[in-house]
Amino acid sequence: MNLGTQYKSDDKFKAQARLFQSKYRAEVLQVDFQNYGNRLTDLDAEALLNYYEKLNAKASLRKRYPNYDRTRDADMLRSEHIPFNLLAPLDTDRKSAIRIIRYAFQIDCKHIDSIKLEYAPKPKESYLSDGTSFDTYIEATSVSGKTIGVGIEVKYTEREYKLRKGSSEESKVLNKQSPYWETARASGFFKNPDDDIFGTDKFRQIWRNHLLGLKMIQTGDVDEFYSITLFPDGNNHFHHVIPEYASRLKDEAKPYLIGCTFEKFISAIHGSPEFDEWKEWLNKRYVIKNL
C-alpha cells in the first residue's frame, strides 16, 4: 500500500509523525489516502477509521459531534480526534480511571463524577467570554471531599499559534481589563499576573486553558483545578514551554499545572483485559519509537 505524499516543509518531529501515521494507514488500516499520506479518504473517514473501535471512543465522538468533519475525522495527524481515542475510554471504567489519573498526573481522587469531551462551562460570558474549552474535562471528588476539576488539552505536532489580527482573542490579550487579565489577577496564582509574556504566541494557549480553570474556581464550580497539557514525547516545544510557564507561578500554584507525555499516560493504563488491549492499540497508533 502506498505511503502517500509527505510534506517537505514539516519540522523534524512533524515529519516523523506524518510518516508514522501514513504507515499506520497503509499497513494497518490498508486503505487509500487523499492529498497526503496521513489523510483518509472521505469514505473511510466517515466510516470512523480514525477512531478506536471499542470502549466508547466512537460513541463519545458521535454524542459530541453528530456530523462528519473532514478536518477532524480524516486527518490522522491533527490533534482534534485524539481525545476520543486517548481519553474517552476512561469513562467506561471509572475505578480504573482513578488509578490511571493517579499514576499519570499524580492526582488522587475518591471518585470521578463526570468526564466530558470538548467541554466549556456556560454561559461563556460568566467565564472568559470566548471559545476557550477543554479537550477533555474530568470532574472528581478528592479524598478530602473537595470538588476537583481537571482540564486536559491534547496536542500532537502542534506548537505555538499566531494571534490573529483583529480577532476577539487579540482584543482580550491587549486589554488589561479583559476577563483574561482580571482572572489572572484574582487567582493569586501568578508572580506577576500582568506580565505581557502570557499573551505571547509561546504561552497563550497554556495560559487561556489555565485561566478557564482558575475562573471555574472563582465562580465556585470547583474547589481545586488542575490544568494539564498532554503531548507526545517528541514534541519538544511543550517540554520547554510548560516549565517556563510554571516558573512564573507562585510555588503553591505550580502543582496544579501539569505537562504529561502520551508515553507516560499510556504506560499508566491498566485495570482490565479491555484496557490492556486499548493500551496496546494506543502504543501502535501514537508512540513513535527511536526518535
C-alpha positions as CSV (number, residue, x, y, z in Angstrom):
1,M,0.0,0.0,0.0
2,N,1.3,3.5,-1.0
3,L,2.6,5.6,2.0
4,G,1.4,8.7,0.2
5,T,2.7,12.2,-0.3
6,Q,4.7,13.7,2.6
7,Y,5.2,17.4,3.2
8,K,8.7,18.8,2.7
9,S,8.3,21.8,5.0
10,D,7.5,19.8,8.1
11,D,9.8,20.2,11.1
12,K,11.6,17.1,12.2
13,F,9.0,15.7,14.6
14,K,6.1,16.5,12.4
15,A,7.7,14.8,9.5
16,Q,8.3,11.7,11.7
17,A,4.7,11.8,12.9
18,R,3.2,12.3,9.4
19,L,5.2,9.3,8.1
20,F,4.2,7.2,11.2
21,Q,0.5,7.9,10.6
22,S,0.9,7.3,6.9
23,K,2.4,3.9,7.6
24,Y,-0.4,3.1,10.1
25,R,-3.0,3.9,7.4
26,A,-1.2,1.9,4.7
27,E,0.0,-1.1,6.7
28,V,-2.6,-1.5,9.5
29,L,-5.8,0.1,8.1
30,Q,-4.8,-0.9,4.5
31,V,-6.8,1.9,2.9
32,D,-6.1,4.6,0.4
33,F,-5.2,8.3,1.1
34,Q,-6.2,11.7,-0.2
35,N,-3.7,14.6,-0.7
36,Y,-1.2,13.5,1.9
37,G,-0.4,10.0,3.3
38,N,-1.8,10.8,6.7
39,R,-5.3,11.8,5.4
40,L,-8.0,9.3,5.0
41,T,-10.4,9.4,2.1
42,D,-13.8,10.8,2.9
43,L,-15.4,7.4,2.6
44,D,-13.0,5.8,5.1
45,A,-13.1,8.8,7.4
46,E,-16.9,8.8,7.5
47,A,-16.6,5.1,8.5
48,L,-14.6,6.4,11.5
49,L,-11.4,4.6,10.7
50,N,-9.5,7.3,12.6
51,Y,-11.0,6.2,15.9
52,Y,-10.7,3.2,18.2
53,E,-13.3,0.6,17.6
54,K,-14.1,-0.1,21.3
55,L,-14.5,1.4,24.7
56,N,-16.8,4.4,23.9
57,A,-14.4,6.2,21.5
58,K,-16.8,6.4,18.6
59,A,-19.9,6.8,20.7
60,S,-18.3,9.7,22.5
61,L,-17.4,11.3,19.2
62,R,-20.9,11.0,17.8
63,K,-22.5,12.2,21.0
64,R,-20.4,15.4,20.9
65,Y,-20.2,15.8,17.1
66,P,-23.1,14.1,15.3
67,N,-21.9,15.1,11.8
68,Y,-18.8,14.3,9.8
69,D,-16.0,16.9,9.7
70,R,-13.1,16.3,7.3
71,T,-10.5,18.2,9.3
72,R,-11.2,16.3,12.5
73,D,-12.2,12.9,11.1
74,A,-9.9,12.4,8.1
75,D,-6.6,13.9,9.2
76,M,-4.7,11.3,11.3
77,L,-2.0,13.9,12.1
78,R,-4.1,16.6,13.7
79,S,-4.9,16.5,17.4
80,E,-8.7,17.1,17.2
81,H,-9.5,13.4,17.0
82,I,-7.1,12.2,19.7
83,P,-9.0,12.9,22.9
84,F,-11.7,10.5,21.7
85,N,-9.1,7.7,21.4
86,L,-6.9,8.6,24.3
87,L,-9.3,9.8,27.0
88,A,-13.0,8.9,26.2
89,P,-12.4,5.2,27.1
90,L,-11.7,6.3,30.7
91,D,-15.5,6.8,31.2
92,T,-16.1,3.1,30.6
93,D,-14.3,2.1,33.9
94,R,-14.1,5.0,36.3
95,K,-12.4,2.9,39.0
96,S,-9.5,2.1,36.7
97,A,-9.6,5.7,35.5
98,I,-8.9,6.8,39.1
99,R,-5.7,4.7,39.2
100,I,-4.6,5.9,35.8
101,I,-5.1,9.6,36.8
102,R,-3.1,8.9,39.9
103,Y,-0.1,7.3,38.1
104,A,-0.1,9.7,35.1
105,F,-0.9,13.0,36.7
106,Q,-0.3,12.4,40.5
107,I,-3.9,13.4,41.2
108,D,-5.7,11.5,43.9
109,C,-9.5,11.1,43.6
110,K,-12.0,9.3,45.7
111,H,-14.4,9.0,42.7
112,I,-15.0,10.5,39.3
113,D,-18.2,12.4,38.8
114,S,-18.1,13.2,35.1
115,I,-15.9,13.0,32.0
116,K,-16.8,15.3,29.1
117,L,-15.2,15.7,25.7
118,E,-14.7,19.2,24.2
119,Y,-16.2,21.0,27.1
120,A,-16.6,24.6,28.1
121,P,-18.7,25.8,31.0
122,K,-21.7,28.0,30.1
123,P,-22.7,30.7,29.8
124,K,-19.3,31.8,28.4
125,E,-20.0,35.4,29.5
126,S,-19.6,34.2,33.1
127,Y,-16.1,32.8,32.3
128,L,-13.7,34.2,29.7
129,S,-16.3,35.4,27.2
130,D,-14.7,33.4,24.4
131,G,-14.4,30.0,22.9
132,T,-11.8,28.6,25.2
133,S,-12.6,24.9,26.1
134,F,-11.0,21.8,27.4
135,D,-10.4,18.9,25.0
136,T,-11.4,16.7,28.0
137,Y,-12.8,17.8,31.3
138,I,-12.9,15.5,34.3
139,E,-14.7,16.4,37.5
140,A,-13.9,14.4,40.5
141,T,-14.1,14.3,44.3
142,S,-10.9,14.3,46.2
143,V,-10.1,12.0,49.2
144,S,-10.8,15.1,51.4
145,G,-14.2,15.7,49.8
146,K,-13.2,18.7,47.6
147,T,-14.6,19.1,44.1
148,I,-11.7,18.8,41.6
149,G,-11.7,20.0,38.0
150,V,-9.2,18.5,35.6
151,G,-8.9,20.3,32.2
152,I,-6.8,18.5,29.6
153,E,-5.5,20.0,26.4
154,V,-4.2,17.4,23.9
155,K,-1.5,18.3,21.4
156,Y,0.2,16.2,18.8
157,T,2.6,18.0,16.4
158,E,1.2,21.5,17.1
159,R,3.3,24.1,18.8
160,E,2.5,27.8,19.4
161,Y,0.0,29.6,17.2
162,K,-0.1,33.1,15.8
163,L,-2.5,35.7,17.2
164,R,-5.0,36.6,14.5
165,K,-5.1,40.3,13.9
166,G,-8.5,41.9,14.6
167,S,-9.8,38.8,16.5
168,S,-11.7,38.8,19.7
169,E,-8.7,37.0,21.3
170,E,-6.4,39.8,20.3
171,S,-8.6,42.4,21.9
172,K,-8.7,40.4,25.1
173,V,-4.9,40.0,25.1
174,L,-4.3,43.7,24.5
175,N,-6.9,44.9,27.0
176,K,-5.6,44.6,30.6
177,Q,-9.2,44.9,31.9
178,S,-10.4,41.9,29.9
179,P,-11.6,38.7,31.6
180,Y,-8.2,37.1,30.8
181,W,-6.2,39.6,32.9
182,E,-8.9,40.1,35.6
183,T,-9.0,36.3,36.1
184,A,-5.2,36.1,36.4
185,R,-5.1,38.9,39.0
186,A,-8.0,37.5,41.0
187,S,-6.5,34.0,41.1
188,G,-3.4,34.9,43.2
189,F,-1.5,32.2,41.4
190,F,0.9,34.3,39.3
191,K,4.1,36.1,40.5
192,N,3.2,38.9,38.1
193,P,-0.3,38.4,36.7
194,D,0.1,41.5,34.4
195,D,3.2,40.2,32.7
196,D,2.7,40.7,28.9
197,I,4.6,37.4,28.2
198,F,1.4,35.4,28.9
199,G,-0.3,36.9,25.9
200,T,2.6,35.9,23.5
201,D,2.3,33.1,21.0
202,K,4.6,31.0,23.1
203,F,2.4,30.9,26.2
204,R,-1.1,32.0,25.2
205,Q,-2.6,28.5,24.6
206,I,-1.5,27.2,28.0
207,W,-2.5,30.5,29.7
208,R,-6.0,30.5,28.3
209,N,-6.8,26.9,29.3
210,H,-5.3,27.6,32.7
211,L,-7.3,30.8,33.1
212,L,-10.6,29.0,32.3
213,G,-9.9,26.5,35.1
214,L,-9.0,29.3,37.5
215,K,-12.2,31.1,36.6
216,M,-14.1,27.9,37.5
217,I,-12.6,28.2,41.0
218,Q,-13.6,31.8,41.2
219,T,-17.2,31.1,40.1
220,G,-17.5,28.3,42.7
221,D,-17.8,25.4,40.2
222,V,-14.8,23.6,41.7
223,D,-12.5,23.9,44.8
224,E,-9.3,22.9,43.0
225,F,-8.3,22.9,39.4
226,Y,-5.6,21.0,37.5
227,S,-4.6,22.3,34.1
228,I,-2.9,19.5,32.1
229,T,-1.2,19.5,28.7
230,L,-0.9,16.1,27.2
231,F,1.6,15.8,24.3
232,P,3.9,13.2,22.7
233,D,7.5,13.0,24.0
234,G,8.9,14.0,20.6
235,N,7.1,17.4,20.7
236,N,10.0,19.4,22.3
237,H,8.1,22.6,22.3
238,F,6.0,21.6,25.3
239,H,8.9,20.1,27.2
240,H,10.3,23.6,27.2
241,V,7.3,25.9,27.4
242,I,5.5,24.2,30.3
243,P,8.4,24.6,32.8
244,E,8.9,28.1,31.6
245,Y,5.2,28.9,32.2
246,A,5.3,27.2,35.6
247,S,8.3,29.3,36.6
248,R,6.1,32.3,36.5
249,L,3.6,30.8,39.0
250,K,3.8,31.0,42.8
251,D,5.2,27.9,44.4
252,E,1.8,26.9,45.8
253,A,0.2,27.1,42.3
254,K,2.9,25.0,40.5
255,P,1.5,21.5,41.4
256,Y,-1.8,22.4,39.6
257,L,0.0,23.0,36.2
258,I,1.0,19.7,34.7
259,G,2.7,18.5,31.5
260,C,2.4,14.8,30.7
261,T,3.6,12.9,27.6
262,F,1.4,10.4,25.7
263,E,4.0,7.8,26.6
264,K,3.6,8.4,30.3
265,F,-0.1,8.4,30.1
266,I,-0.3,5.2,28.0
267,S,2.1,3.4,30.3
268,A,-0.3,4.2,33.2
269,I,-3.2,2.3,31.6
270,H,-4.1,-0.9,33.3
271,G,-7.1,-2.5,35.1
272,S,-8.8,-4.9,32.7
273,P,-8.1,-7.0,29.6
274,E,-10.1,-4.4,27.6
275,F,-7.8,-1.7,28.9
276,D,-4.8,-3.8,28.1
277,E,-6.0,-4.2,24.5
278,W,-6.7,-0.4,24.3
279,K,-3.2,0.3,25.7
280,E,-1.6,-1.9,23.0
281,W,-3.6,-0.1,20.3
282,L,-2.6,3.4,21.6
283,N,1.1,2.3,21.5
284,K,0.8,1.2,17.9
285,R,-1.2,4.2,16.9
286,Y,0.7,7.1,18.6
287,V,4.0,6.1,20.1
288,I,7.0,6.8,17.8
289,K,10.0,4.8,18.9
290,N,13.7,5.6,18.3
291,L,13.2,9.3,17.8
